[in-house]
Amino acid sequence: MCCIEELVPQQTQWREQGRAEPDAWLKAGAVFMLLPDVPHEYGGGGGTFAHQAVVIEELARAGVHFGSSVAKGARSWESLLWW
């Protein structure tokens, strides 16, 4: 998946409908664009907060507003395991 080829052309449509298409989320998850800082055993990319920051920065650089953010604190994914 390349941001320029797959995500940028969809931005206008997504803004009009207020959300990205479900298949975009699946494609993003398949290449570890979602939860890149969560360990593999919990379905994430296995990286660190630095990986998350790079994903967000590169999406912003490409002009993609995909609906993900760095609005979570360090290790906050661990609190989700208790639910």
C-alpha positions in Angstrom: 0.0 0.0 0.0 1.4 3.4 -0.9 -0.1 6.5 0.6 0.2 8.5 -2.6 -1.4 5.8 -4.8 -4.1 4.5 -2.5 -5.0 7.1 0.2 -4.5 10.5 -1.3 -7.0 10.1 -4.2 -9.7 9.1 -1.7 -9.3 12.2 0.6 -12.1 14.3 -1.0 -14.6 11.5 -0.8 -13.7 10.6 2.7 -14.0 14.2 3.9 -17.5 14.4 2.3 -18.7 11.2 3.9 -16.9 11.9 7.2 -15.0 8.6 7.3 -12.6 6.4 5.4 -13.9 3.3 3.6 -13.7 0.1 5.6 -11.4 -1.5 3.0 -8.9 1.3 3.6 -8.6 0.3 7.2 -8.1 -3.3 6.3 -5.3 -2.4 3.8 -3.7 -0.1 6.4 -3.8 -2.8 9.0 -2.3 -5.3 6.6 0.9 -3.2 6.2 1.1 -2.3 10.0 0.1 1.3 9.6 -2.4 0.8 12.4 -1.0 0.2 15.9 2.7 0.1 14.8 3.8 0.4 18.4 1.7 -2.5 19.8 3.5 -5.9 20.2 2.9 -8.5 17.5 1.3 -10.9 20.0 -1.6 -8.4 20.4 -2.0 -7.8 16.7 0.2 -4.7 16.3 3.3 -3.9 14.3 5.7 -4.7 17.1 7.5 -1.4 17.0 7.8 1.5 19.4 6.3 5.0 19.8 8.9 6.2 17.3 7.4 3.9 14.7 3.9 5.4 15.4 5.3 8.9 15.1 6.9 8.1 11.7 3.6 6.7 10.4 1.7 9.8 11.5 4.3 12.1 10.1 4.5 10.4 6.7 0.7 10.3 6.4 0.6 14.1 7.2 3.4 14.8 4.8 1.4 13.0 2.0 -1.7 15.0 2.9 -3.6 12.0 4.3 -5.9 12.5 7.2 -6.7 8.9 7.9 -8.3 9.3 11.3 -5.5 7.9 13.3 -3.5 9.9 15.8 -0.9 9.9 18.5 -3.5 10.8 21.1 -2.5 7.8 23.3 0.0 7.8 26.1 3.0 5.6 26.3 2.0 2.0 27.0 -1.7 2.8 26.9 -2.3 -0.3 24.7 -1.6 -2.3 27.9 -4.6 -0.9 29.6 -6.8 -2.2 26.8 -5.8 -5.7 27.8 -7.6 -5.4 31.1 -11.0 -4.8 29.4 
